[in-house]
Amino acid sequence: MLIFSLNTFGEPRVTKFLYVKRLEEIVKDVSLLTLGSLGNTLLAMDVGRYVGSVVKSLGYSYYLLGPLDTLSSDDSDYYYRVHKSPYITADIYDKFALGLSNAGVIAVFDGRGKIDTNLVSSLITRKLTYPVLVEEEAKANLLKTLGYKGVFIIENDGEYAFFNSFPIKLYWSIEILDIEALRKRVLLNSIIYLSPGKIQVKVPFATSGVVVYSDDDFVLEEAKKVLEKRAGPGRVPW
């Protein structure tokens, strides 16, 4: 196995290849769950392109996109999931990963912990067999048994080993994109109308009112209009 050092926050190391900051740490208030709530899922590709431009500028070639699991009420972290549907999750991952690749960055799935076999099947069907980060060889073997034919990266004490391949680097890159306009489009397009009621900020599994993912003024103003119209652009991911 080839072992490379990982630096999460971009400080200089001999080798940097996998960037693991979560999406909401890169784009304020925009998480995987936000993307799963989008009415216009093509925006996920634009977000991927922006994230890729940032990651590439820091010298990384791979980005940890999200888990091989779907959203459920017993999750410990709702914001590190896309949607309850494996098919919609796979679609968002597809678009996000394409945006990353446009910026010269390769997506990596997080196979640590719980996995949803239906999501794995959906990814295989779409031929989205990007590298997968696993906690042990047994998880790689399980995914192989499920038919996942991809590269596996094993985590061990802060270091990451390519288990069955070698790291590669895409030669192209793009300029870092302007995030403010894109962030606004994403946050407005993910406003969810459930029923008459109040505006709820970051309340997954809410059953009434309007759910938004930011308390920025422009989001709250639009949420008021959504309440009045009783219709919003976002879709319910839970």
N, C-alpha and C positions, 0 to 999 in steps of 0.2 A: 504494500500500500504506500502511496505517496502522501506525505504529511506536510501541510502548509500551515503557517501561523495565521490567525484571524485577528483583525483589529476592528472592533465594532464601531468606534467613533472616528476613525480616520487618522489617528496618530500614525507617524511613520513606522513601518516595520519592513523587514526584508522582502516579505511577500504579502500582498493583499489580494484576495480574490473574492471573498464572499461578504457582502454588506447585509447586515441583519437588523438594522433599525426598522421599526414598524412604520407603516404608511403614515399614521397620524403624527409621528415624530418628524416626518419630512414635510408633510402638508397639514397645517393646523386644522383640526376638526374633521379631517377626511380620513376615515378608516375603511377597512374592508367592508364593514357593515354599511357604511355610507354608499359604497359602490354597489352593493347588493340591493340598495333602495332606489337606485337611479331609474328614472323612466326612460332616459336615453342612454342605453348601455354603451354606446360608442364613446361616451366620455371616459370610460375606463381605459380605452386605448390612449387617449390624450394624457391621462394621469400616468399611465405606464411610460409614455414617452418622456414626460417631465422627470419622473423618478429616475429613469435610465440616464437622462442627461446629467443629473446630479451625481448619481453613483459613478458614472464613467469619469466625470471630472475629478473625483476623489481617488481614481486609480483602481477601482474595482471592476471586475468582469462579470460577477454573478450577484443576483439579488434574491434574497429569501422572500418569495412572493406571499405565501400563505399556507395554511394547513391543509392536509388531506382529510378534512372533516367538514361537516355542514353544521349549520346553526340549530341548536336545540335549547330548550328552556333550562336544562341542567348544566349548561356550559358554565365554566368559571369565568370566562372572558368572552362576552358577546361580540366585542369589537374586533376580535381576531377570527371572525367567521364572516362569510359573505351572505349566505342565504340558506334557508332550510332545504331548498331544492338542490340536489346534486347537479341537475342539468343547468340550472341558472348559475350555480357556482362555477361550473366548468366553462360556461360561456363568458363570464366575467374574467376568469383566469386566462382564457384564450385571448381576449382583447387586451388585457393588461400585459401579458407576456409578449404580444406582438408589438405593443408600444415600447417595451423594454428593448426588444431586439432591434427596433428601428433606431434606437440610440446606442446600439453596440453592446448591450448587456443581456446576459442569459438568465432566464428565470430559474429559480430553484424552489421546489415544493417542500414544505415542512412536514415530514412524515413521522415526526416524534409524537409520542402519545397516541391518543385515540384516532382512528381513521374510519372513514365511511367507505365501505366497499363499493357502494353504488356510485360515489364520486370517482373512485379509482376507475371503475368501468367506463364512466362517462369520459374521463380523460383519455383512456385507451381508445375509445371509439373515435374521438376527435384527433387521435394521433398526437396528443399533447404529453409526450413522454419526456418531459424535461428532467434534469437531475433532481434527486430527492435526498434531503437531509434526514438521516435516521439515527437513532440513539444506539443501535446495536445491529450486528450482522443478521440476527434473527428477524428483525423487521424487514430488512432488505430481502431476505429469503421469502417472507410472507408475501411481499409485494410481487416478487417474481412468480410465486404460486398463483397469484391473482391475474397474472398475465402482463404485468408491467415490465416492459423491457426498456430500461433506462439506466442511467449512471447513478450510482449511489455514493453519497458522501456521509461518512460516519463521524459523529462528534465524540471527542474524547479529551476531557480536561481542557477545554478551551481551544483545542486544536482540531482540525478537520482533515480527514483522510479520504481521498478518492479511492473507493474500494475496488472498482472494476474498470477504471479508465484513467485518463490524464486530463488535467485542466486545459482548456483552450481559451483563446482570447480573440474576440471579434475585432477586426482592424478599424472599423469605422466608429465615428462619434458624431454628436450634434452639439450645437450650442445650447447652454442651459436656457430653458424656455421661461417666459414670464408666467409666474404661477398665479398672480392675483386674479386675473380675469378668469382663468380656468377654475380656480378654487370657488369663485363666486358662482359660476355656471353649475358646478357639481353640487354645491350646497343648496342652491335653489331648485335644482332638478330632483333632488332627493327628499323634498318635503312631502310627508305622507299625510293624507287626510284619512281619518278613521271614522269620525262621526262628529256631530256638534259637541262642543266642550271647550277645553282650554288648550293653550299651546304648551307642549311638553318638550323640554330640551334634553336630548340624549336619554330617552326612556324606552329601551328595548322591551318588546312584548307589551307595550301599552295597548289598551283596548278602546280608547276613546280620544276624542280631540284631534289635534294635529301634532305630529312628531317632527322635530327638526334636529339637526346634528351640530348646531352652533347657536350661540346667543348673540352673535353679531347683529347689529341693528338692521342691516339690509335683509337678513334672514327672517327676523321677527316681524318686520314690516310685511314681507311677502306672506308669511304664515297667517297674518291677520286677514289678508285678502283671500287666502285659501279657505279659511274658516267661513268667510262670507259667501264665497262661491260654492262651498261644500264639495270641492274637487281640487286635487293637487296632482302634480306631475309624478311624484314618487310612487313606488310600489312597496307593499308590505313584505319584508323579507322573513318574517316569523309566522 
